[in-house]
Amino acid sequence: LLVEVLQAALLSAKLDMDNGCEGSVASTTVVDKDQQLSDELYLYNAVSSTAPKIAVFGSGIPPLNGIFICTGNQTYEKDAYWKGKPVTFLLHKSLKRGQYRISVKDGTEDGQPLTTLYSSPIGGDSDRVPEVGWQKENGIEPPPAFVSTLR
C-alpha cells in the first residue's frame, strides 16, 4: 500500500510539473494528452485496486508503459488513451504458443478485436511473465525493456 501511495504522489507531482511547464493547453500534442489521460486513469484504477499487478517499462508506446491490473486467468489490463482515443492494453498468455503477449483492444467494449503489439520469448511452461526478451510484433520500437510482477 505504501508503494502505491508513493506511486500516486510521484505521478501527481509529474502531472503538476508537466502542466506547469507546458504553458497553454493549445500547445499540448496528442501524444502528451494521451499520456496525461493515461496517467489519470492509472491514478483512478490502479492505486485503489488490491488485485495483482504487473509493471511494463520502456516500450515505444508511452501510454502502454505503467501498471497493468490482473482481471483473472493470467490476463492483465491497463486502460489508457492512445492516438487520441480510449483503448485497453492487455497482457495475456497465449496457450497455443506458450508465450505472453501485449495487445491493444480498440475501445473499451468487450468483443473488440485485439492487435498484438509485443510478444515474450516462445516456450516456457511457467506462469511467470518473462521480464526481458520481448519482441515487437505490430507495436512501435522499442519493445518493453522490462516487465515485472509487483508484489
Secondary structure as UniProt FT lines:
FT   HELIX           2..22
FT   HELIX           25..27
FT   HELIX           30..45
FT   TURN            46..48
FT   STRAND          53..57
FT   HELIX           62..64
FT   STRAND          66..72
FT   TURN            73..74
FT   STRAND          75..82
FT   TURN            83..84
FT   STRAND          85..94
FT   TURN            95..98
FT   STRAND          99..107
FT   TURN            110..111
FT   STRAND          114..119
FT   STRAND          135..136
FT   STRAND          146..150
//
